[in-house]
Amino acid sequence: MRLAAPYEMDAAVAHALAQIAAQAGEADSGGRSLEPDMMLLGRAGVLRTLCDARTAPEILVTILRRIGRASLSVGRLVEGHMNALKLIARYGSAEQKHRYQSAHDRLFGVWGADGALPVRLQPNGDGSATLDGEKRFASGLGVLHFAIVSAATELGTQLAIVRADDKARADASGWKTSGMRATASGVYSMRGLEAELLGGPGDYEREPFFQGGVWRYAALHVGALEAIAEAVRRAVVDQGGGAEAPQLHRLARLTTRAHSARLLVEDAARRVEAPGAGPLAVALALAAREAVEEACLDGIAIADRALGTRSFIEGYPVERIRRDLAFFLRQADLDGKLSQVGVAVLVADHGVGELWSDE
């Protein structure tokens, strides 16, 4: 039975998200780890719902949006956990699925970016391998228990499951960024690390789940845009009957952009997660990511005009949110992703108005 929309938060989930939002500033300044936040979501059943194949895509988007509103850094780790469990469900052996999908108190991530020394693996012949090299931008250092890492081979990219909780291998000292500070990202050494092979060469890049999965990031971004719009709404409310037309116009534009972005991401998620999804579904997910980025950047600019210096004063939640969002929007090969959308539209069998029609 599919867990279908609408999704109503119970008291435990609402409490967890409120607590995460209240503590996001402390996490941003390095005063606390994100592990308690992740455990809160785990105990509230959120992580299990996100990883349940029966959960409707619209619900997945709703949950990710609400997490994105509370903390984009927590959202980044949640998305990695969700992605990792989906990879195991899709490509793992029956034994791996049973062992890892039943470990509900264990946190997972996906580390794809190589460091100065690209990750290489030496198969041991028994389903395991010995790794070398390092991963960078490895989010969740000190929080995750396991990570799925990618390694280049002659036959294609091979996935492997590794322990991610060896503090001696982790180095977050170089994570000197303006946004997403709380993710505690950095370098993780794979030298001599034993790993389990997951799936076969080339599985990682299989569509529609590789590029198509970008809708999950976009859902988090929409949540942050909604948080910024809500900050503006509250500022306008505080003005009482004295709110002038320009402020009302800014609020209207922000709200419209957030809602439009939400609908586009929900449609992309529904199409990518549908059985037999093809290149046009992937193209829609990539197009949605691009549209969400434009909406978010425009939304940040509108909010800056509406809130003035409050957008830039440390201690105001919107200052952290705008920093995190601007940084999180930067992803690898954005121009290439947009070109992929253009090619898919160019070779499609239908005109633009019918590309993603349900009829």
GUZA-843549 format. One record per residue (C-alpha): residue number from 1; residue in one letter; x, y, z. Coordinates in steps of 0.001 Angstrom, whole numbers, m for minus. Each point is the difference from the previous one (the first is absolute). Last residue first. Layout:
N
{num = NUM, residu = A, u = X, v = Y, w = Z}
...
//
This chain:
359
{num = 359, residu = E, u = m2631, v = 12908, w = m21603}
{num = 358, residu = D, u = 2306, v = 428, w = 2941}
{num = 357, residu = S, u = 1911, v = 2763, w = m1771}
{num = 356, residu = W, u = 3706, v = 271, w = 669}
{num = 355, residu = L, u = 1204, v = 732, w = m3498}
{num = 354, residu = E, u = m3375, v = 1156, w = m1359}
{num = 353, residu = G, u = 414, v = 3780, w = m68}
{num = 352, residu = V, u = 3602, v = m276, w = m1151}
{num = 351, residu = G, u = m816, v = m2051, w = m3060}
{num = 350, residu = H, u = 68, v = m3776, w = 13}
{num = 349, residu = D, u = 2436, v = m2682, w = m1182}
{num = 348, residu = A, u = 2856, v = 1443, w = 2027}
{num = 347, residu = V, u = 3402, v = 547, w = m1641}
{num = 346, residu = L, u = 343, v = 3707, w = 834}
{num = 345, residu = V, u = m1645, v = m257, w = 3418}
{num = 344, residu = A, u = 2460, v = m2681, w = 1117}
{num = 343, residu = V, u = 2919, v = 2000, w = m1426}
{num = 342, residu = G, u = m1082, v = 3146, w = 1849}
{num = 341, residu = V, u = m370, v = m1837, w = 3297}
{num = 340, residu = Q, u = 3472, v = m1502, w = m367}
{num = 339, residu = S, u = 1374, v = 3482, w = m710}
{num = 338, residu = L, u = m1450, v = 1127, w = 3349}
{num = 337, residu = K, u = 1813, v = m2788, w = 1811}
{num = 336, residu = G, u = 3228, v = 827, w = m1801}
{num = 335, residu = D, u = m282, v = 3638, w = 1062}
{num = 334, residu = L, u = m491, v = m1108, w = 3610}
{num = 333, residu = D, u = 3141, v = m2141, w = m114}
{num = 332, residu = A, u = 425, v = m581, w = 3754}
{num = 331, residu = Q, u = m2243, v = 1688, w = 2515}
{num = 330, residu = R, u = m340, v = 3491, w = 1412}
{num = 329, residu = L, u = m3569, v = 323, w = 1327}
{num = 328, residu = F, u = 1211, v = m1128, w = 3413}
{num = 327, residu = F, u = 2155, v = 3135, w = 336}
{num = 326, residu = A, u = m2776, v = 2510, w = m691}
{num = 325, residu = L, u = m2348, v = m2031, w = 2201}
{num = 324, residu = D, u = 2337, v = m175, w = 2968}
{num = 323, residu = R, u = 752, v = 3712, w = m90}
{num = 322, residu = R, u = m3688, v = 942, w = m478}
{num = 321, residu = I, u = m1002, v = m2258, w = 2892}
{num = 320, residu = R, u = 2698, v = 1359, w = 2302}
{num = 319, residu = E, u = m1063, v = 3618, w = m529}
{num = 318, residu = V, u = m3694, v = m991, w = 170}
{num = 317, residu = P, u = 530, v = m1419, w = 3489}
{num = 316, residu = Y, u = 1105, v = 3400, w = 1374}
{num = 315, residu = G, u = 2981, v = m589, w = 2265}
{num = 314, residu = E, u = 2530, v = 1445, w = m2376}
{num = 313, residu = I, u = m1302, v = 3139, w = m1696}
{num = 312, residu = F, u = m142, v = m113, w = m3811}
{num = 311, residu = S, u = m3658, v = m525, w = m840}
{num = 310, residu = R, u = m957, v = 2280, w = 2880}
{num = 309, residu = T, u = 1724, v = 2840, w = m1889}
{num = 308, residu = G, u = m2967, v = 424, w = m2327}
{num = 307, residu = L, u = m2892, v = m2387, w = 573}
{num = 306, residu = A, u = m2066, v = 629, w = m3141}
{num = 305, residu = R, u = 2840, v = 838, w = m2370}
{num = 304, residu = D, u = 2049, v = m2948, w = 1259}
{num = 303, residu = A, u = m3099, v = m2191, w = m264}
{num = 302, residu = I, u = m399, v = 861, w = m3693}
{num = 301, residu = A, u = 3660, v = m799, w = m691}
{num = 300, residu = I, u = m224, v = m3326, w = 1865}
{num = 299, residu = G, u = m3163, v = m857, w = m1909}
{num = 298, residu = D, u = 1627, v = 695, w = m3357}
{num = 297, residu = L, u = 2832, v = m2327, w = 927}
{num = 296, residu = C, u = m2491, v = m2589, w = 1232}
{num = 295, residu = A, u = m2303, v = 238, w = m3018}
{num = 294, residu = E, u = 2940, v = m289, w = m2408}
{num = 293, residu = E, u = 1341, v = m3020, w = 1888}
{num = 292, residu = V, u = m3460, v = m1565, w = 45}
{num = 291, residu = A, u = m287, v = 435, w = m3771}
{num = 290, residu = E, u = 3367, v = m1694, w = m545}
{num = 289, residu = R, u = m873, v = m2902, w = 2303}
{num = 288, residu = A, u = m3363, v = m349, w = m1711}
{num = 287, residu = A, u = 1705, v = m190, w = m3386}
{num = 286, residu = L, u = 2237, v = m2763, w = 1317}
{num = 285, residu = A, u = m2995, v = m1914, w = 1342}
{num = 284, residu = L, u = m1890, v = 608, w = m3257}
{num = 283, residu = A, u = 2933, v = m1296, w = m2044}
{num = 282, residu = V, u = 116, v = m3160, w = 2111}
{num = 281, residu = A, u = m3700, v = m571, w = m682}
{num = 280, residu = L, u = 619, v = 653, w = m3692}
{num = 279, residu = P, u = 2798, v = m2570, w = m36}
{num = 278, residu = G, u = m2211, v = m2865, w = 1206}
{num = 277, residu = A, u = m2072, v = m1107, w = 2992}
{num = 276, residu = G, u = m1009, v = m3643, w = m289}
{num = 275, residu = P, u = m1672, v = m158, w = 3389}
{num = 274, residu = A, u = m690, v = 3476, w = 1426}
{num = 273, residu = E, u = 2626, v = 1507, w = 2326}
{num = 272, residu = V, u = 1288, v = 2430, w = m2617}
{num = 271, residu = R, u = m3531, v = 1095, w = m982}
{num = 270, residu = R, u = m1307, v = 592, w = 3533}
{num = 269, residu = A, u = 3190, v = 1728, w = 1074}
{num = 268, residu = A, u = m90, v = 2355, w = m2989}
{num = 267, residu = D, u = m3651, v = 877, w = 619}
{num = 266, residu = E, u = 667, v = 690, w = 3687}
{num = 265, residu = V, u = 3019, v = 2118, w = m924}
{num = 264, residu = L, u = m2067, v = 2120, w = m2404}
{num = 263, residu = L, u = m2792, v = 486, w = 2528}
{num = 262, residu = R, u = 2437, v = 1103, w = 2708}
{num = 261, residu = A, u = 1782, v = 2453, w = m2270}
{num = 260, residu = S, u = m3324, v = 1618, w = m918}
{num = 259, residu = H, u = m900, v = 292, w = 3691}
{num = 258, residu = A, u = 3301, v = 1594, w = 958}
{num = 257, residu = R, u = m52, v = 2420, w = m2924}
{num = 256, residu = T, u = m3567, v = 1069, w = 743}
{num = 255, residu = T, u = 764, v = 551, w = 3674}
{num = 254, residu = L, u = 3008, v = 2153, w = m808}
{num = 253, residu = R, u = m1907, v = 2086, w = m2533}
{num = 252, residu = A, u = m2906, v = 595, w = 2391}
{num = 251, residu = L, u = 2327, v = 915, w = 2866}
{num = 250, residu = R, u = 1882, v = 2434, w = m2184}
{num = 249, residu = H, u = m3259, v = 1574, w = m1211}
{num = 248, residu = L, u = m1227, v = 402, w = 3582}
{num = 247, residu = Q, u = 3260, v = 1715, w = 893}
{num = 246, residu = P, u = m301, v = 2344, w = m3000}
{num = 245, residu = A, u = m3683, v = 729, w = 880}
{num = 244, residu = E, u = 686, v = 1288, w = 3485}
{num = 243, residu = A, u = m556, v = m1876, w = 3230}
{num = 242, residu = G, u = m1328, v = 2446, w = 2588}
{num = 241, residu = G, u = m3003, v = m2082, w = 964}
{num = 240, residu = G, u = 2239, v = m2216, w = 2069}
{num = 239, residu = Q, u = 3704, v = 461, w = m667}
{num = 238, residu = D, u = 639, v = m3218, w = 1937}
{num = 237, residu = V, u = m2018, v = m1855, w = m2638}
{num = 236, residu = V, u = 2438, v = 1245, w = m2669}
{num = 235, residu = A, u = 2965, v = m1330, w = 1971}
{num = 234, residu = R, u = m1814, v = m3279, w = 566}
{num = 233, residu = R, u = m621, v = m382, w = m3720}
{num = 232, residu = V, u = 3643, v = 785, w = m755}
{num = 231, residu = A, u = 1179, v = m2740, w = 2349}
{num = 230, residu = E, u = m2576, v = m2328, w = m1570}
{num = 229, residu = A, u = 1422, v = 688, w = m3454}
{num = 228, residu = I, u = 3481, v = m887, w = 1269}
{num = 227, residu = A, u = m1297, v = m3237, w = 1512}
{num = 226, residu = E, u = m1827, v = m829, w = m3240}
{num = 225, residu = L, u = 3225, v = 517, w = m1931}
{num = 224, residu = A, u = 1715, v = m2386, w = 2424}
{num = 223, residu = G, u = m2690, v = m2606, w = m627}
{num = 222, residu = V, u = 359, v = 459, w = m3756}
{num = 221, residu = H, u = 3714, v = m719, w = 336}
{num = 220, residu = L, u = m744, v = m3245, w = 1830}
{num = 219, residu = A, u = m2341, v = m1064, w = m2798}
{num = 218, residu = A, u = 2666, v = 890, w = m2569}
{num = 217, residu = Y, u = 2506, v = m2300, w = 1695}
{num = 216, residu = R, u = m2497, v = m2874, w = m257}
{num = 215, residu = W, u = m873, v = 918, w = m3606}
{num = 214, residu = V, u = 3632, v = m695, w = m887}
{num = 213, residu = G, u = m895, v = m3699, w = m66}
{num = 212, residu = G, u = m432, v = 136, w = m3759}
{num = 211, residu = Q, u = 3726, v = 458, w = m462}
{num = 210, residu = F, u = 604, v = m3436, w = 1513}
{num = 209, residu = F, u = m3381, v = m1733, w = 440}
{num = 208, residu = P, u = m1447, v = 270, w = m3496}
{num = 207, residu = E, u = 2501, v = m1175, w = m905}
{num = 206, residu = R, u = 2926, v = m2272, w = 777}
{num = 205, residu = E, u = 3141, v = 1853, w = 1042}
{num = 204, residu = Y, u = 621, v = m2045, w = 3155}
{num = 203, residu = D, u = m581, v = m3337, w = m1713}
{num = 202, residu = G, u = 2957, v = 436, w = m2355}
{num = 201, residu = P, u = 2157, v = m2704, w = 1545}
{num = 200, residu = G, u = m2032, v = m2433, w = 2104}
{num = 199, residu = G, u = m2139, v = 87, w = 3114}
{num = 198, residu = L, u = 1513, v = 959, w = 3345}
{num = 197, residu = L, u = 3509, v = m1256, w = 787}
{num = 196, residu = E, u = 735, v = m220, w = 3702}
{num = 195, residu = A, u = 2969, v = 2014, w = 1244}
{num = 194, residu = E, u = 3293, v = m415, w = 1875}
{num = 193, residu = L, u = 1963, v = 3220, w = 417}
{num = 192, residu = G, u = 3693, v = m122, w = m879}
{num = 191, residu = R, u = 32, v = 3679, w = m960}
{num = 190, residu = M, u = m3552, v = 1284, w = m137}
{num = 189, residu = S, u = 758, v = 3369, w = 1616}
{num = 188, residu = Y, u = m2948, v = 2294, w = 677}
{num = 187, residu = V, u = 233, v = 3671, w = m927}
{num = 186, residu = G, u = m2473, v = 2650, w = 1102}
{num = 185, residu = S, u = m3610, v = 732, w = 832}
{num = 184, residu = A, u = m1150, v = 974, w = 3473}
{num = 183, residu = T, u = m3575, v = 479, w = m1254}
{num = 182, residu = A, u = m313, v = 2913, w = 2443}
{num = 181, residu = R, u = 1895, v = 2367, w = m2277}
{num = 180, residu = M, u = m2613, v = m137, w = m2750}
{num = 179, residu = G, u = 929, v = 3562, w = m979}
{num = 178, residu = S, u = 2935, v = 2422, w = 101}
{num = 177, residu = T, u = 2563, v = m2766, w = m298}
{num = 176, residu = K, u = 3167, v = m971, w = 1815}
{num = 175, residu = W, u = m224, v = m3809, w = m105}
{num = 174, residu = G, u = 3766, v = m542, w = m59}
{num = 173, residu = S, u = 154, v = m1309, w = 3570}
{num = 172, residu = A, u = m2605, v = m2683, w = m724}
{num = 171, residu = D, u = 2524, v = m2855, w = m10}
{num = 170, residu = A, u = m1241, v = m3553, w = 470}
{num = 169, residu = R, u = 2141, v = m3149, w = m140}
{num = 168, residu = A, u = 985, v = 52, w = 3686}
{num = 167, residu = K, u = m3637, v = 576, w = 951}
{num = 166, residu = D, u = m1020, v = m3393, w = m1401}
{num = 165, residu = D, u = m3787, v = 294, w = m241}
{num = 164, residu = A, u = m573, v = m402, w = m3741}
{num = 163, residu = R, u = 104, v = m3787, w = m319}
{num = 162, residu = V, u = m75, v = m856, w = m3670}
{num = 161, residu = I, u = m2520, v = m1129, w = m2611}
{num = 160, residu = A, u = 1274, v = m197, w = m3582}
{num = 159, residu = L, u = m1257, v = 1258, w = m3341}
{num = 158, residu = Q, u = 1801, v = m673, w = m3284}
{num = 157, residu = T, u = 238, v = 2551, w = m2795}
{num = 156, residu = G, u = 638, v = m1589, w = m3382}
{num = 155, residu = L, u = 1648, v = m3078, w = m1492}
{num = 154, residu = E, u = 3573, v = 1291, w = 240}
{num = 153, residu = T, u = m683, v = 1066, w = 3581}
{num = 152, residu = A, u = m763, v = 3354, w = 1664}
{num = 151, residu = A, u = m1002, v = m138, w = 3655}
{num = 150, residu = S, u = m3190, v = 1267, w = 1603}
{num = 149, residu = V, u = m712, v = 110, w = 3719}
{num = 148, residu = I, u = m2984, v = m1120, w = 2044}
{num = 147, residu = A, u = 445, v = 1205, w = 3545}
{num = 146, residu = F, u = m577, v = m1589, w = 3390}
{num = 145, residu = H, u = m231, v = 1238, w = 3604}
{num = 144, residu = L, u = m587, v = 3646, w = m744}
{num = 143, residu = V, u = 312, v = 2781, w = 2593}
{num = 142, residu = G, u = 3715, v = 664, w = 527}
{num = 141, residu = L, u = 401, v = 1076, w = m3582}
{num = 140, residu = G, u = m3477, v = 697, w = m1360}
{num = 139, residu = S, u = 816, v = 1196, w = m3491}
{num = 138, residu = A, u = 2979, v = m1308, w = m1955}
{num = 137, residu = F, u = 804, v = 3017, w = m2170}
{num = 136, residu = R, u = 3216, v = m1903, w = m743}
{num = 135, residu = K, u = 550, v = m3744, w = m376}
{num = 134, residu = E, u = 3389, v = m1646, w = 273}
{num = 133, residu = G, u = 2312, v = m2505, w = m1684}
{num = 132, residu = D, u = 308, v = m3750, w = 558}
{num = 131, residu = L, u = m2558, v = m2742, w = 506}
{num = 130, residu = T, u = 97, v = m3719, w = 757}
{num = 129, residu = A, u = m2905, v = m1977, w = m1387}
{num = 128, residu = S, u = m2749, v = m2363, w = 1097}
{num = 127, residu = G, u = m2339, v = m2285, w = m1908}
{num = 126, residu = D, u = 2274, v = m3003, w = 549}
{num = 125, residu = G, u = 2579, v = 539, w = m2734}
{num = 124, residu = N, u = 2055, v = 2604, w = 1868}
{num = 123, residu = P, u = m760, v = 2783, w = m2457}
{num = 122, residu = Q, u = 2619, v = 2786, w = m40}
{num = 121, residu = L, u = m1582, v = 3415, w = 115}
{num = 120, residu = R, u = 981, v = 3491, w = m1070}
{num = 119, residu = V, u = m1087, v = 3329, w = 1452}
{num = 118, residu = P, u = 1523, v = 3040, w = m1647}
{num = 117, residu = L, u = 2959, v = 1578, w = 1857}
{num = 116, residu = A, u = m478, v = 3775, w = 170}
{num = 115, residu = G, u = m3556, v = m632, w = 1173}
{num = 114, residu = D, u = m2737, v = m1841, w = m1827}
{num = 113, residu = A, u = m3601, v = 1170, w = 101}
{num = 112, residu = G, u = m2653, v = m2699, w = 388}
{num = 111, residu = W, u = m674, v = m484, w = 3694}
{num = 110, residu = V, u = m3449, v = m1424, w = 722}
{num = 109, residu = G, u = m1241, v = m38, w = 3596}
{num = 108, residu = F, u = m1328, v = m2361, w = 2631}
{num = 107, residu = L, u = m1146, v = 275, w = 3625}
{num = 106, residu = R, u = m583, v = m3078, w = 2158}
{num = 105, residu = D, u = m2896, v = m180, w = 2454}
{num = 104, residu = H, u = m2330, v = m1590, w = m2548}
{num = 103, residu = A, u = 2357, v = m2881, w = m762}
{num = 102, residu = S, u = m2691, v = m2155, w = m1669}
{num = 101, residu = Q, u = 799, v = 1418, w = m3424}
{num = 100, residu = Y, u = 3670, v = m834, w = 474}
{num = 99, residu = R, u = m133, v = m3691, w = 835}
{num = 98, residu = H, u = m3020, v = m1040, w = m2036}
{num = 97, residu = K, u = 1002, v = 1917, w = m3105}
{num = 96, residu = Q, u = 3585, v = m1217, w = 269}
{num = 95, residu = E, u = m1135, v = m3620, w = 280}
{num = 94, residu = A, u = m2335, v = 271, w = m2985}
{num = 93, residu = S, u = 2848, v = 1515, w = m2002}
{num = 92, residu = G, u = 37, v = 3753, w = m512}
{num = 91, residu = Y, u = m764, v = 1872, w = m3199}
{num = 90, residu = R, u = m3389, v = 1676, w = 423}
{num = 89, residu = A, u = m610, v = m297, w = 3727}
{num = 88, residu = I, u = 3627, v = 879, w = 720}
{num = 87, residu = L, u = m183, v = 2998, w = m2318}
{num = 86, residu = K, u = m3267, v = 1084, w = 1645}
{num = 85, residu = L, u = 1606, v = m253, w = 3432}
{num = 84, residu = A, u = 2874, v = 2214, w = m1142}
{num = 83, residu = N, u = m2248, v = 2614, w = m1614}
{num = 82, residu = M, u = m2130, v = 352, w = 3136}
{num = 81, residu = H, u = 3052, v = 334, w = 2229}
{num = 80, residu = G, u = 1490, v = 2593, w = m2359}
{num = 79, residu = E, u = m3289, v = 1910, w = m126}
{num = 78, residu = V, u = m165, v = 10, w = 3806}
{num = 77, residu = L, u = 3577, v = 1274, w = 221}
{num = 76, residu = R, u = m743, v = 2907, w = m2340}
{num = 75, residu = G, u = m3278, v = 689, w = 1779}
{num = 74, residu = V, u = 1824, v = 344, w = 3308}
{num = 73, residu = S, u = 2151, v = 2662, w = m1637}
{num = 72, residu = L, u = m3060, v = 1598, w = m1616}
{num = 71, residu = S, u = m1592, v = 468, w = 3400}
{num = 70, residu = A, u = m3645, v = 498, w = 1028}
{num = 69, residu = R, u = m1443, v = 1091, w = m3345}
{num = 68, residu = G, u = 2014, v = m2681, w = m1785}
{num = 67, residu = I, u = m1481, v = m2603, w = 2358}
{num = 66, residu = R, u = m3457, v = 1192, w = m970}
{num = 65, residu = R, u = 844, v = m126, w = m3681}
{num = 64, residu = L, u = 1451, v = m3498, w = 371}
{num = 63, residu = I, u = m3188, v = m1233, w = 1657}
{num = 62, residu = T, u = m2246, v = 1540, w = m2662}
{num = 61, residu = V, u = 2157, v = m1302, w = m2858}
{num = 60, residu = L, u = m117, v = m3545, w = 1394}
{num = 59, residu = I, u = m3749, v = 353, w = 437}
{num = 58, residu = E, u = m430, v = 999, w = m3645}
{num = 57, residu = P, u = 2170, v = m2954, w = m1008}
{num = 56, residu = A, u = m2388, v = m2470, w = 1678}
{num = 55, residu = T, u = 1541, v = m2162, w = 2720}
{num = 54, residu = R, u = m117, v = m3701, w = m879}
{num = 53, residu = A, u = 3759, v = m232, w = m615}
{num = 52, residu = D, u = 600, v = 909, w = 3641}
{num = 51, residu = C, u = 3254, v = 1952, w = 358}
{num = 50, residu = L, u = m1668, v = 3349, w = 741}
{num = 49, residu = T, u = m2453, v = m1652, w = 2393}
{num = 48, residu = R, u = 2838, v = m1677, w = 1916}
{num = 47, residu = L, u = 1899, v = 3260, w = 286}
{num = 46, residu = V, u = m3063, v = 1793, w = 1353}
{num = 45, residu = G, u = m933, v = m2597, w = 2613}
{num = 44, residu = A, u = 130, v = 2451, w = 2923}
{num = 43, residu = R, u = 2903, v = m1968, w = 1485}
{num = 42, residu = G, u = 1995, v = 414, w = m3208}
{num = 41, residu = L, u = m775, v = 3681, w = m299}
{num = 40, residu = L, u = 1222, v = 563, w = 3554}
{num = 39, residu = M, u = 3080, v = m2131, w = m747}
{num = 38, residu = M, u = 843, v = 2252, w = m2919}
{num = 37, residu = D, u = m347, v = 3075, w = 2183}
{num = 36, residu = P, u = 2122, v = m1565, w = 2753}
{num = 35, residu = E, u = 2726, v = m805, w = m2598}
{num = 34, residu = L, u = 98, v = 3548, w = m1392}
{num = 33, residu = S, u = 2852, v = 930, w = 2321}
{num = 32, residu = R, u = m22, v = 3025, w = 2278}
{num = 31, residu = G, u = 1681, v = 3338, w = 579}
{num = 30, residu = G, u = 1580, v = 212, w = m3434}
{num = 29, residu = S, u = m1555, v = 3377, w = m866}
{num = 28, residu = D, u = m2452, v = m1610, w = m2438}
{num = 27, residu = A, u = m1005, v = m2572, w = 2617}
{num = 26, residu = E, u = m872, v = 2779, w = 2446}
{num = 25, residu = G, u = m2045, v = 1752, w = m2678}
{num = 24, residu = A, u = m1865, v = m3172, w = m887}
{num = 23, residu = Q, u = m1102, v = m617, w = 3587}
{num = 22, residu = A, u = m3484, v = 1509, w = m238}
{num = 21, residu = A, u = m558, v = m1478, w = m3456}
{num = 20, residu = I, u = 948, v = m3486, w = 1187}
{num = 19, residu = Q, u = m2290, v = 342, w = 3022}
{num = 18, residu = A, u = m2927, v = 1082, w = m2150}
{num = 17, residu = L, u = 638, v = m2871, w = m2408}
{num = 16, residu = A, u = 94, v = m2561, w = 2808}
{num = 15, residu = H, u = m3131, v = 1381, w = 1652}
{num = 14, residu = A, u = m1957, v = m121, w = m3267}
{num = 13, residu = V, u = 1160, v = m3559, w = m594}
{num = 12, residu = A, u = m970, v = m1134, w = 3505}
{num = 11, residu = A, u = m3367, v = 1801, w = m111}
{num = 10, residu = D, u = m1095, v = m1694, w = m3218}
{num = 9, residu = M, u = 564, v = 1624, w = m3365}
{num = 8, residu = E, u = m2815, v = m430, w = m2500}
{num = 7, residu = Y, u = 966, v = m1101, w = m3512}
{num = 6, residu = P, u = m2667, v = 501, w = m2633}
{num = 5, residu = A, u = 1002, v = m2063, w = m1857}
{num = 4, residu = A, u = 421, v = m3748, w = m414}
{num = 3, residu = L, u = 1869, v = m2742, w = 1819}
{num = 2, residu = R, u = m341, v = m2707, w = m2643}
{num = 1, residu = M, u = m1362, v = m3377, w = 1013}
//
